[in-house]
Amino acid sequence: MRTDHIHGGERGFSLIEVLVVASLSMVLMAMALVQISTSRATMNADNAMRLIMTELNRARDTAVAQRRNVQVTFANTNEIRASRLEIPLGSTPLRRAIM
């Protein structure tokens, strides 16, 4: 007995099968989207931490190389400024980094 004669010779997927596969794929995409958004926040925080560490290391290296005091200032929520302190006149800006 051949099974293709049971359904009248029609081949393909039923509407219910297509809806089940579509709903499962939507659930999986939603789960992936939630995971990506939490991973993105973590990556942004890691990048900010690396930038701060880099600027602090540069300021330290500059201070040692030039035998001067270097001041690192967090100016805004996304800006880091490094300046060389001059005695007695003030300071000289060295660099500015924006996160």
C-alpha positions as CSV (number, residue, x, y, z in Angstrom):
1,M,0.0,0.0,0.0
2,R,1.4,3.4,-1.0
3,T,1.0,6.3,1.4
4,D,0.8,9.0,-1.3
5,H,-2.7,7.8,-2.3
6,I,-4.0,8.3,1.3
7,H,-4.2,12.1,0.9
8,G,-5.3,12.1,-2.7
9,G,-1.7,12.4,-4.0
10,E,-1.2,15.8,-2.6
11,R,2.2,16.6,-1.1
12,G,3.4,19.4,1.2
13,F,2.8,20.6,4.7
14,S,-0.5,21.3,6.4
15,L,-1.3,24.7,7.8
16,I,-1.0,23.4,11.3
17,E,2.5,22.2,10.7
18,V,3.6,25.5,9.2
19,L,2.1,27.4,12.1
20,V,3.9,25.2,14.7
21,V,7.2,25.7,12.9
22,A,6.7,29.5,12.6
23,S,5.7,29.8,16.3
24,L,8.7,27.8,17.4
25,S,11.0,29.9,15.3
26,M,9.5,33.1,16.7
27,V,10.1,31.9,20.3
28,L,13.7,31.0,19.5
29,M,14.3,34.4,17.9
30,A,12.8,36.2,20.9
31,M,15.1,34.2,23.2
32,A,18.1,35.2,21.1
33,L,17.1,38.8,21.0
34,V,17.0,38.9,24.9
35,Q,20.4,37.3,25.0
36,I,21.9,39.7,22.5
37,S,20.7,42.7,24.4
38,T,22.2,41.6,27.7
39,S,25.4,40.7,25.9
40,R,25.6,44.1,24.2
41,A,25.3,46.0,27.5
42,T,28.1,43.9,29.0
43,M,30.3,44.5,25.9
44,N,29.7,48.3,26.2
45,A,30.7,48.2,29.9
46,D,33.8,46.2,29.1
47,N,34.8,48.6,26.3
48,A,34.4,51.6,28.7
49,M,36.5,49.9,31.3
50,R,39.3,49.2,28.8
51,L,39.3,52.8,27.6
52,I,39.6,54.1,31.2
53,M,42.5,51.6,31.9
54,T,44.2,52.7,28.7
55,E,44.0,56.4,29.5
56,L,45.2,55.9,33.0
57,N,48.2,53.8,31.8
58,R,49.0,56.5,29.2
59,A,48.9,59.2,31.9
60,R,51.2,57.2,34.1
61,D,53.6,56.5,31.3
62,T,53.6,60.2,30.3
63,A,54.2,61.2,34.0
64,V,57.1,58.9,34.3
65,A,58.7,59.7,30.9
66,Q,58.4,63.5,31.4
67,R,58.9,63.5,35.2
68,R,55.8,65.6,35.6
69,N,52.5,65.2,37.4
70,V,49.6,64.2,35.1
71,Q,46.0,64.8,36.1
72,V,43.2,62.6,34.7
73,T,39.8,64.2,34.9
74,F,36.4,62.7,34.1
75,A,34.8,65.8,32.6
76,N,31.4,64.6,31.5
77,T,29.6,61.3,31.5
78,N,31.6,60.2,28.4
79,E,34.8,62.3,28.4
80,I,38.3,61.7,29.9
81,R,40.9,64.5,29.9
82,A,44.5,64.1,30.7
83,S,46.6,67.2,31.4
84,R,50.2,67.8,32.6
85,L,50.4,69.9,35.7
86,E,53.0,72.7,35.4
87,I,54.4,74.3,38.5
88,P,53.6,77.2,39.2
89,L,51.6,78.3,36.1
90,G,48.8,75.7,35.7
91,S,48.3,72.8,33.4
92,T,48.8,71.8,29.7
93,P,46.2,69.6,28.1
94,L,47.6,66.4,26.7
95,R,44.7,64.5,25.3
96,R,41.0,64.0,25.4
97,A,39.1,60.7,25.0
98,I,35.5,60.3,24.4
99,M,33.7,57.0,25.2
